[in-house]
Amino acid sequence: MSVAVGQCFVKAGASYPDVWQVVSIDRPPVSIAHARLVRLSNPDDRKTLSLVALADRRQYVPHEGSKILRRRLGAL
């Protein structure tokens, strides 16, 4: 799976996942490509992850708002 600027992800298996959006991608010629992300609920929170980690569905899954909302409501 390719990762693109603007795409959103959540941590796999999190009960109340934070939604992170890719704001930039750094593809250096010699090392692994990384994505810079911001948390949508607080854009001051930032992190950098390798594209390999974001593509690993055991770690992160693409954001699907309706499914996340259903999981939250189902847990109540």
PADO-312726 format. One record per atom (N, C-alpha, C, CB): residue in one letter; x, y, z negated. Coordinates in pm, whole numbers, plus 50000, padded with zeros to 5 digits. Last residue first. Glycine has a CB too. Example, Ala and Ser with C-alpha at 12.3 -4.5 7.8 and 13.67 -1.06 7.14 Angstrom:
BEGIN
+------+-------+-------+-------+
! code !     u !     v !     w !
+------+-------+-------+-------+
!    S ! 51285 ! 49775 ! 49292 !
!    S ! 51367 ! 49894 ! 49286 !
!    S ! 51290 ! 50003 ! 49213 !
!    S ! 51408 ! 49940 ! 49428 !
!    A ! 51319 ! 49431 ! 49220 !
!    A ! 51230 ! 49550 ! 49220 !
!    A ! 51320 ! 49670 ! 49220 !
!    A ! 51131 ! 49553 ! 49095 !
+------+-------+-------+-------+
END
This chain:
BEGIN
+------+-------+-------+-------+
! code !     u !     v !     w !
+------+-------+-------+-------+
!    L ! 48022 ! 50110 ! 47542 !
!    L ! 47952 ! 50175 ! 47431 !
!    L ! 47848 ! 50085 ! 47369 !
!    L ! 47887 ! 50303 ! 47479 !
!    A ! 48121 ! 49988 ! 47764 !
!    A ! 48190 ! 49959 ! 47638 !
!    A ! 48118 ! 50021 ! 47518 !
!    A ! 48334 ! 50011 ! 47644 !
!    G ! 47975 ! 50090 ! 47972 !
!    G ! 47953 ! 49951 ! 47936 !
!    G ! 48015 ! 49915 ! 47803 !
!    G ! 48006 ! 49860 ! 48043 !
!    L ! 48087 ! 50341 ! 48001 !
!    L ! 47951 ! 50331 ! 47950 !
!    L ! 47920 ! 50189 ! 47905 !
!    L ! 47851 ! 50376 ! 48057 !
!    R ! 48342 ! 50267 ! 48102 !
!    R ! 48331 ! 50345 ! 47978 !
!    R ! 48192 ! 50330 ! 47918 !
!    R ! 48362 ! 50494 ! 48003 !
!    R ! 48271 ! 50133 ! 48338 !
!    R ! 48344 ! 50062 ! 48233 !
!    R ! 48332 ! 50135 ! 48101 !
!    R ! 48493 ! 50046 ! 48271 !
!    R ! 48146 ! 50343 ! 48479 !
!    R ! 48069 ! 50224 ! 48442 !
!    R ! 48138 ! 50146 ! 48331 !
!    R ! 48048 ! 50134 ! 48563 !
!    L ! 48368 ! 50513 ! 48515 !
!    L ! 48253 ! 50558 ! 48437 !
!    L ! 48170 ! 50440 ! 48393 !
!    L ! 48167 ! 50655 ! 48517 !
!    I ! 48523 ! 50353 ! 48682 !
!    I ! 48575 ! 50392 ! 48552 !
!    I ! 48460 ! 50434 ! 48462 !
!    I ! 48678 ! 50505 ! 48565 !
!    K ! 48359 ! 50341 ! 48907 !
!    K ! 48391 ! 50217 ! 48834 !
!    K ! 48443 ! 50249 ! 48695 !
!    K ! 48494 ! 50134 ! 48912 !
!    S ! 48351 ! 50609 ! 48990 !
!    S ! 48227 ! 50543 ! 48949 !
!    S ! 48255 ! 50415 ! 48871 !
!    S ! 48141 ! 50511 ! 49071 !
!    G ! 48630 ! 50673 ! 49050 !
!    G ! 48553 ! 50737 ! 48945 !
!    G ! 48431 ! 50662 ! 48898 !
!    G ! 48512 ! 50869 ! 48990 !
!    E ! 48898 ! 50513 ! 49098 !
!    E ! 48764 ! 50500 ! 49154 !
!    E ! 48668 ! 50547 ! 49046 !
!    E ! 48732 ! 50351 ! 49201 !
!    H ! 49238 ! 50535 ! 49163 !
!    H ! 49125 ! 50588 ! 49086 !
!    H ! 48996 ! 50570 ! 49164 !
!    H ! 49146 ! 50736 ! 49052 !
!    P ! 49434 ! 50240 ! 49205 !
!    P ! 49379 ! 50365 ! 49258 !
!    P ! 49256 ! 50406 ! 49179 !
!    P ! 49344 ! 50351 ! 49409 !
!    V ! 49623 ! 50125 ! 48922 !
!    V ! 49521 ! 50102 ! 49024 !
!    V ! 49472 ! 50236 ! 49077 !
!    V ! 49403 ! 50017 ! 48968 !
!    Y ! 49927 ! 49994 ! 48788 !
!    Y ! 49841 ! 50108 ! 48822 !
!    Y ! 49743 ! 50069 ! 48931 !
!    Y ! 49926 ! 50229 ! 48868 !
!    Q ! 50017 ! 49728 ! 48721 !
!    Q ! 50052 ! 49845 ! 48641 !
!    Q ! 49956 ! 49962 ! 48663 !
!    Q ! 50192 ! 49888 ! 48673 !
!    R ! 49930 ! 49544 ! 48897 !
!    R ! 49931 ! 49502 ! 48756 !
!    R ! 49960 ! 49620 ! 48665 !
!    R ! 50036 ! 49391 ! 48734 !
!    R ! 49969 ! 49660 ! 49141 !
!    R ! 49832 ! 49663 ! 49087 !
!    R ! 49824 ! 49610 ! 48944 !
!    R ! 49740 ! 49583 ! 49175 !
!    D ! 50223 ! 49853 ! 49239 !
!    D ! 50202 ! 49729 ! 49164 !
!    D ! 50066 ! 49735 ! 49093 !
!    D ! 50318 ! 49705 ! 49061 !
!    A ! 50254 ! 50106 ! 49336 !
!    A ! 50199 ! 50006 ! 49428 !
!    A ! 50171 ! 49873 ! 49359 !
!    A ! 50295 ! 49984 ! 49545 !
!    L ! 50377 ! 50236 ! 49125 !
!    L ! 50240 ! 50276 ! 49163 !
!    L ! 50175 ! 50174 ! 49256 !
!    L ! 50241 ! 50413 ! 49230 !
!    A ! 50629 ! 50108 ! 49131 !
!    A ! 50541 ! 50093 ! 49014 !
!    A ! 50396 ! 50129 ! 49049 !
!    A ! 50590 ! 50181 ! 48898 !
!    V ! 50722 ! 50199 ! 49381 !
!    V ! 50709 ! 50055 ! 49357 !
!    V ! 50614 ! 50031 ! 49239 !
!    V ! 50848 ! 49991 ! 49328 !
!    L ! 50750 ! 50466 ! 49346 !
!    L ! 50640 ! 50421 ! 49433 !
!    L ! 50618 ! 50271 ! 49418 !
!    L ! 50670 ! 50455 ! 49580 !
!    S ! 50814 ! 50549 ! 49005 !
!    S ! 50859 ! 50500 ! 49135 !
!    S ! 50737 ! 50458 ! 49216 !
!    S ! 50958 ! 50380 ! 49118 !
!    L ! 50697 ! 50851 ! 48853 !
!    L ! 50697 ! 50705 ! 48863 !
!    L ! 50751 ! 50665 ! 49000 !
!    L ! 50554 ! 50646 ! 48841 !
!    T ! 50686 ! 51110 ! 48626 !
!    T ! 50743 ! 51065 ! 48751 !
!    T ! 50748 ! 50913 ! 48748 !
!    T ! 50885 ! 51127 ! 48775 !
!    K ! 50438 ! 51332 ! 48489 !
!    K ! 50530 ! 51220 ! 48481 !
!    K ! 50577 ! 51184 ! 48621 !
!    K ! 50465 ! 51099 ! 48412 !
!    R ! 50283 ! 51584 ! 48284 !
!    R ! 50340 ! 51537 ! 48410 !
!    R ! 50425 ! 51415 ! 48385 !
!    R ! 50422 ! 51648 ! 48478 !
!    D ! 50051 ! 51801 ! 48157 !
!    D ! 50110 ! 51668 ! 48138 !
!    D ! 50155 ! 51616 ! 48274 !
!    D ! 50010 ! 51569 ! 48071 !
!    D ! 49922 ! 52022 ! 48250 !
!    D ! 50054 ! 52044 ! 48190 !
!    D ! 50126 ! 51912 ! 48163 !
!    D ! 50040 ! 52123 ! 48060 !
!    P ! 49669 ! 51938 ! 48334 !
!    P ! 49775 ! 51947 ! 48434 !
!    P ! 49913 ! 51982 ! 48379 !
!    P ! 49738 ! 52049 ! 48535 !
!    N ! 49462 ! 51740 ! 48196 !
!    N ! 49555 ! 51838 ! 48141 !
!    N ! 49675 ! 51848 ! 48236 !
!    N ! 49602 ! 51798 ! 47995 !
!    S ! 49307 ! 51576 ! 48350 !
!    S ! 49242 ! 51639 ! 48235 !
!    S ! 49331 ! 51743 ! 48168 !
!    S ! 49201 ! 51533 ! 48134 !
!    L ! 49489 ! 51482 ! 48540 !
!    L ! 49381 ! 51571 ! 48582 !
!    L ! 49315 ! 51641 ! 48465 !
!    L ! 49276 ! 51493 ! 48658 !
!    R ! 49834 ! 51484 ! 48506 !
!    R ! 49709 ! 51431 ! 48450 !
!    R ! 49598 ! 51529 ! 48482 !
!    R ! 49720 ! 51408 ! 48294 !
!    V ! 50043 ! 51449 ! 48792 !
!    V ! 49988 ! 51533 ! 48684 !
!    V ! 49859 ! 51468 ! 48636 !
!    V ! 49963 ! 51681 ! 48733 !
!    L ! 50347 ! 51305 ! 48926 !
!    L ! 50204 ! 51302 ! 48897 !
!    L ! 50169 ! 51401 ! 48788 !
!    L ! 50160 ! 51162 ! 48856 !
!    R ! 50567 ! 51231 ! 49182 !
!    R ! 50544 ! 51318 ! 49067 !
!    R ! 50392 ! 51328 ! 49049 !
!    R ! 50610 ! 51462 ! 49086 !
!    A ! 50715 ! 50931 ! 49286 !
!    A ! 50602 ! 51023 ! 49295 !
!    A ! 50596 ! 51104 ! 49167 !
!    A ! 50468 ! 50946 ! 49319 !
!    H ! 51015 ! 50820 ! 49454 !
!    H ! 50935 ! 50846 ! 49334 !
!    H ! 50822 ! 50943 ! 49364 !
!    H ! 51024 ! 50902 ! 49221 !
!    A ! 51221 ! 50575 ! 49612 !
!    A ! 51128 ! 50689 ! 49622 !
!    A ! 51043 ! 50697 ! 49495 !
!    A ! 51037 ! 50675 ! 49747 !
!    I ! 51552 ! 50486 ! 49519 !
!    I ! 51410 ! 50450 ! 49528 !
!    I ! 51324 ! 50577 ! 49531 !
!    I ! 51368 ! 50360 ! 49409 !
!    S ! 51831 ! 50631 ! 49707 !
!    S ! 51768 ! 50562 ! 49594 !
!    S ! 51619 ! 50538 ! 49620 !
!    S ! 51786 ! 50642 ! 49464 !
!    V ! 51923 ! 50760 ! 49938 !
!    V ! 52007 ! 50656 ! 49878 !
!    V ! 51937 ! 50578 ! 49767 !
!    V ! 52132 ! 50718 ! 49824 !
!    P ! 51753 ! 50961 ! 50031 !
!    P ! 51804 ! 50862 ! 50126 !
!    P ! 51877 ! 50744 ! 50061 !
!    P ! 51896 ! 50929 ! 50222 !
!    P ! 51454 ! 51018 ! 49837 !
!    P ! 51596 ! 51040 ! 49861 !
!    P ! 51652 ! 50929 ! 49951 !
!    P ! 51674 ! 51044 ! 49726 !
!    R ! 51163 ! 51123 ! 49842 !
!    R ! 51221 ! 51006 ! 49909 !
!    R ! 51369 ! 51032 ! 49938 !
!    R ! 51145 ! 50974 ! 50041 !
!    D ! 50914 ! 51221 ! 49636 !
!    D ! 51055 ! 51244 ! 49662 !
!    D ! 51113 ! 51116 ! 49720 !
!    D ! 51132 ! 51289 ! 49533 !
!    I ! 50600 ! 51368 ! 49653 !
!    I ! 50676 ! 51244 ! 49667 !
!    I ! 50818 ! 51280 ! 49706 !
!    I ! 50610 ! 51148 ! 49774 !
!    S ! 50353 ! 51529 ! 49447 !
!    S ! 50463 ! 51530 ! 49543 !
!    S ! 50531 ! 51394 ! 49544 !
!    S ! 50565 ! 51642 ! 49509 !
!    V ! 50125 ! 51469 ! 49309 !
!    V ! 50140 ! 51606 ! 49358 !
!    V ! 50257 ! 51621 ! 49454 !
!    V ! 50158 ! 51701 ! 49242 !
!    V ! 49887 ! 51230 ! 49236 !
!    V ! 50018 ! 51249 ! 49297 !
!    V ! 50024 ! 51391 ! 49354 !
!    V ! 50045 ! 51143 ! 49410 !
!    Q ! 49716 ! 51229 ! 48926 !
!    Q ! 49714 ! 51261 ! 49069 !
!    Q ! 49856 ! 51286 ! 49118 !
!    Q ! 49624 ! 51384 ! 49097 !
!    W ! 49563 ! 51020 ! 48689 !
!    W ! 49685 ! 51088 ! 48731 !
!    W ! 49681 ! 51109 ! 48882 !
!    W ! 49811 ! 51008 ! 48690 !
!    V ! 49339 ! 50986 ! 48431 !
!    V ! 49351 ! 50989 ! 48577 !
!    V ! 49472 ! 51076 ! 48612 !
!    V ! 49219 ! 51044 ! 48645 !
!    D ! 49351 ! 50763 ! 48160 !
!    D ! 49373 ! 50897 ! 48210 !
!    D ! 49390 ! 50888 ! 48360 !
!    D ! 49497 ! 50964 ! 48143 !
!    P ! 49111 ! 50519 ! 48051 !
!    P ! 49228 ! 50560 ! 48129 !
!    P ! 49231 ! 50708 ! 48164 !
!    P ! 49234 ! 50480 ! 48255 !
!    Y ! 49032 ! 50358 ! 47805 !
!    Y ! 48989 ! 50492 ! 47844 !
!    Y ! 49103 ! 50555 ! 47924 !
!    Y ! 48951 ! 50580 ! 47717 !
!    S ! 49159 ! 50105 ! 47826 !
!    S ! 49018 ! 50117 ! 47788 !
!    S ! 48958 ! 50251 ! 47831 !
!    S ! 49002 ! 50100 ! 47637 !
!    A ! 49368 ! 49991 ! 48090 !
!    A ! 49345 ! 50089 ! 47984 !
!    A ! 49195 ! 50102 ! 47954 !
!    A ! 49404 ! 50227 ! 48025 !
!    G ! 49416 ! 49823 ! 48306 !
!    G ! 49378 ! 49764 ! 48179 !
!    G ! 49353 ! 49862 ! 48066 !
!    G ! 49482 ! 49672 ! 48138 !
!    A ! 49646 ! 50034 ! 48470 !
!    A ! 49567 ! 49911 ! 48474 !
!    A ! 49540 ! 49861 ! 48332 !
!    A ! 49640 ! 49802 ! 48556 !
!    K ! 49614 ! 50380 ! 48475 !
!    K ! 49691 ! 50268 ! 48421 !
!    K ! 49600 ! 50146 ! 48417 !
!    K ! 49748 ! 50299 ! 48280 !
!    V ! 49510 ! 50524 ! 48785 !
!    V ! 49493 ! 50505 ! 48642 !
!    V ! 49575 ! 50384 ! 48601 !
!    V ! 49341 ! 50485 ! 48604 !
!    F ! 49550 ! 50775 ! 49043 !
!    F ! 49573 ! 50643 ! 48986 !
!    F ! 49539 ! 50643 ! 48838 !
!    F ! 49719 ! 50599 ! 49006 !
!    C ! 49488 ! 50946 ! 49354 !
!    C ! 49477 ! 50936 ! 49208 !
!    C ! 49494 ! 50791 ! 49164 !
!    C ! 49342 ! 50992 ! 49159 !
!    Q ! 49645 ! 51144 ! 49609 !
!    Q ! 49586 ! 51018 ! 49565 !
!    Q ! 49589 ! 51011 ! 49412 !
!    Q ! 49662 ! 50898 ! 49626 !
!    G ! 49795 ! 51366 ! 49665 !
!    G ! 49651 ! 51384 ! 49644 !
!    G ! 49582 ! 51259 ! 49594 !
!    G ! 49587 ! 51429 ! 49771 !
!    V ! 50025 ! 51205 ! 49875 !
!    V ! 49997 ! 51322 ! 49792 !
!    V ! 49845 ! 51340 ! 49785 !
!    V ! 50067 ! 51450 ! 49850 !
!    A ! 50011 ! 50845 ! 49880 !
!    A ! 50007 ! 50975 ! 49945 !
!    A ! 49979 ! 51085 ! 49844 !
!    A ! 49901 ! 50977 ! 50057 !
!    V ! 50149 ! 50526 ! 49924 !
!    V ! 50106 ! 50627 ! 49828 !
!    V ! 50115 ! 50762 ! 49896 !
!    V ! 50192 ! 50622 ! 49697 !
!    S ! 50055 ! 50221 ! 50081 !
!    S ! 50130 ! 50345 ! 50081 !
!    S ! 50066 ! 50444 ! 49984 !
!    S ! 50137 ! 50406 ! 50224 !
!    M ! 50084 ! 49882 ! 50000 !
!    M ! 50000 ! 50000 ! 50000 !
!    M ! 50088 ! 50125 ! 50000 !
!    M ! 49905 ! 50000 ! 49878 !
+------+-------+-------+-------+
END
